[in-house]
Amino acid sequence: MNIGTPQDDRKCETRNYMSQKKYLTSKKGFTLIELLIVLSIIGILAALGFSSYVNSVKAGRDARRKTDLQTIQKGLETYYQDVGSYPIGSIPNPFCHPSGCASAQYLPLLPSDPSNIPYVYDSSDGSYYKLYSCIENPNDNGPGVNQDGYGLDCSGGGGGGRCNPCRFGISSTNTTP
């Protein structure tokens, strides 16, 4: 049996002490600078994601407005085929034949703006109509869109809405928006 010398025992103790010291002084976490960099990167990505989300929501509301006006337009054209003129003043809700809803119902319920901003209807003599709505996306340039506005206030009369002036319009075939 070979028993180690006291020098061998001291070498083992020194090695154990050095490995314990190395373990205790080794780097085990993140520095404050590293944490701040990571948090700022996460913040930048969150801001980009949020702005994309907001733009998507605006585009969705604009698409709904356009679809709503096209639905109303179809009802108005059917009404014109039956009656020979367009409603004067405003579109009744529900949108029915002048003799009553039993005769013909064109729209059981008029669509409403997703932001509760009323659509603007213009028909002074029943020979034409113009429908207007707001558009929130300042970069939209599709058919019927006029980013300068059509000269009407689409905020419901209050003037403080998100969507004044009216920037989207459709009309009967015998006039332009």
N, C-alpha and C positions, 0 to 999 in steps of 0.2 A: 504494500500500500504506500502510495507516494503522497506524502503530505507536503503541501506547499510551504514555502518559506515565508517569513514575515514580509519580505519584499514583494512577493507575489500577491499577498493579501492586500498590501497597500496599493498595488497597481489596479487591482479589481475595484477597490474602494474609490480610487481616483477616477477610473472609467465610469463607475456608477454615478459619482458626483457630477462629472462632466456631462453625462447624458441627461441627468436630472436638471442641471442648470440650463442646458441647451433646450430642454423641453419647456422649462419655465420661461425662458426668454424668447422663445420662438414666436413669430407673428401668427396670431390666430384670428384676427378680425379685420375690419375695414377701417381705414382712416377717415377722418371727418371730410377731407377733400374728396375722397372716392365716393362717399355717400352723397355729398352735395352734387357731384357730377351726375351720378345715377338719377337722383331726384330731379335735377333740371332736365335731363333727357326725357324722363317720364312726363314731366310737365309740358314740354314742347310737343310730344306726341299726343298727349291728351288735348291740348289746345287745337292742334290740327284736326284731330278726330271730331271734336265738338263743332268746329266751324263747318266741317263737311256734313255733319248731322243737321245743323241749322239750315244749311243750303238745301239739303235734301227735303226737309220739311217744307220749306218755302216752295220748292219746285212741285211737291205733291199738292199743296194747296192751290197753286196756279193751275195745275193740270185738272184738278177738280172744278175750278171755276170755268175753265174752257169747256169741259164736258157738260157742266150745268147749263151754260148758255146755248150749247148745241142742242141739248134736250129741249129747252124752251123754244128754240128756233124751230125744231120739228113740230112742236105743238102749235106754234103760230102759223106755220105754213099749212098744216092740216085745217086749222080754224079758218084760214083764208079761203081754202078750197070749198069749205062748207058754207061760209057766211058771205064771202065776197069782199070782206074788208078785215083789217086787223083791229084788235081791241084799242079803243081810244082812252088815253089817260093812263091807265094801269092795267096790268094783267090780273084778272080775278083769281082768287085762290079758294077753292079748287078752280081750275081753268076748264070751264064748261061752255057748251053752246048757249047763246043768249036765251033760248027758250027753256033751258034747264039742263041739269046734269043727266036727266033721263034720256034726253035726245042724243047727246054726245059729250063725253068727258075726255078732254085732250091731255090734261095732267091732273091726277087726283090731288097732288100736292106739289106746289112750285118748289124747285130746289132752292136751297139757301146757301149763302156763302159760308165756307168753313170758318171764317173769322167773324161771322155775324155782321158783315158789312153788306148792306142791301145792294142788289143789282139794280142798275139804272135802266129803265125802259122809256123810250121816247117814241110816241106816235100821236101827232097832233090831229090828223084828219082820217086815220084809218087806211090810208093808201100805201103806207110804208111803216116800217118800224126800225128802231136801232136799239141794240142791247149793249150795255157797257158793264165792265167789271174792272176791279183793280188787278194789277199784276205786281207781285212782290219782288220777283227776280229782275234786277236791273239789266241783265244780260240777255233776256229773252227777246228774240227778234222774229218769231214765227208769224204766220198769217194772222192778220187782225191785231197785231201788237203795234202800238205806237208809243214808244218810250217817252216822247214829249207830251203825251196826254191828248185826249180828245176835247179838252176845254170844259170838262165836267168834273165835279167833285164826287168821288166815289166813297167818301168816308161816312156817308149817311147824314150829311148836313152839318155835322159837328166840326169838320175841318181838322180835327186832331187825330184822325185815324191813321193807320199805317199805310193806307193805300190811296190817298188822294194825290194826284188826279187819276181819273179813269184811264187805264193804259191798254185795255183790251176791248175790242168792239166787234160785233157782227151785226149784219143788217139784212133786210129783205133784198131780193135780187134787183129791185128797181131803184135802189139808192146805195150809197156807200156809208160806212160808219163814220 
